[in-house]
Amino acid sequence: MKNLKTNDDLIKELLTPDEQQELTSDIEQAVIKYHGGFREGAGRKKKNPSLVLKFQIRVSEKEKEFLAFARKHNLDYDKLMGQY
């Protein structure tokens, strides 16, 4: 077990520098192709950076009216709450 060689050792021993570079670039391309990011059929959708996220909160009708009023009149919530 003294003479164990790694894949890197074998590549350096058996391939020329040009062949080593070509092998390295092929491996990098294969990794990029199969790992991460949007791929067709991967169940991932492309993200649109201009799309604003929407969220919902459940509030009563009275709270909804207050929020509409506050937005319309540009109320400062920090002042209303006494600067928590």
C-alpha positions in Angstrom: 0.0 0.0 0.0 3.0 2.3 -0.1 2.7 3.1 -3.8 -0.9 4.5 -3.8 -1.4 7.2 -6.5 -4.2 9.7 -6.6 -6.1 10.7 -9.8 -4.1 14.0 -9.9 -0.8 12.1 -9.8 -1.9 9.8 -12.7 -3.1 12.8 -14.7 0.2 14.6 -14.2 2.2 11.4 -15.0 0.3 10.3 -18.1 -0.9 13.5 -19.8 0.8 16.4 -21.4 0.1 19.9 -20.0 -2.2 20.7 -22.9 -4.1 17.5 -22.3 -4.3 18.2 -18.6 -5.8 21.7 -19.3 -8.3 20.2 -21.8 -9.4 17.6 -19.3 -9.8 20.2 -16.5 -11.9 22.4 -18.7 -14.1 19.5 -19.8 -14.7 18.6 -16.2 -15.6 22.2 -15.2 -18.1 22.3 -18.1 -19.7 19.0 -17.1 -20.0 20.2 -13.5 -21.7 23.5 -14.6 -24.0 21.6 -16.9 -25.4 19.3 -14.3 -25.2 21.2 -11.0 -27.1 24.3 -9.9 -29.0 27.0 -11.6 -32.0 26.9 -14.0 -32.2 23.8 -16.1 -35.0 22.7 -18.4 -37.2 20.1 -16.6 -35.5 20.7 -13.3 -38.7 22.2 -11.7 -37.0 25.6 -11.3 -38.4 28.8 -12.7 -36.3 31.7 -13.9 -36.3 34.5 -11.4 -37.3 37.9 -12.7 -35.4 40.6 -10.9 -38.0 43.3 -11.6 -40.7 41.2 -10.1 -41.7 42.4 -6.6 -42.6 39.7 -4.1 -46.2 39.7 -2.9 -47.2 38.7 0.6 -50.5 38.4 2.4 -51.5 39.1 5.9 -54.9 38.3 7.5 -56.4 41.4 9.1 -59.9 42.4 10.1 -61.8 44.9 8.0 -61.2 47.6 10.5 -57.4 47.0 10.4 -57.6 47.0 6.6 -59.3 50.4 6.7 -56.7 51.8 9.1 -53.8 50.6 6.9 -55.4 52.2 3.8 -55.8 55.5 5.8 -52.3 55.4 7.1 -50.9 54.9 3.6 -53.0 57.6 2.1 -52.0 60.1 4.8 -48.3 59.0 5.1 -48.4 58.3 8.8 -45.1 57.7 10.6 -45.6 54.5 12.5 -42.6 55.2 14.8 -44.1 58.4 16.0 -47.5 56.7 16.6 -45.9 54.0 18.6 -43.8 56.3 20.7 -40.4 55.4 19.1 -40.1 51.9 20.5 
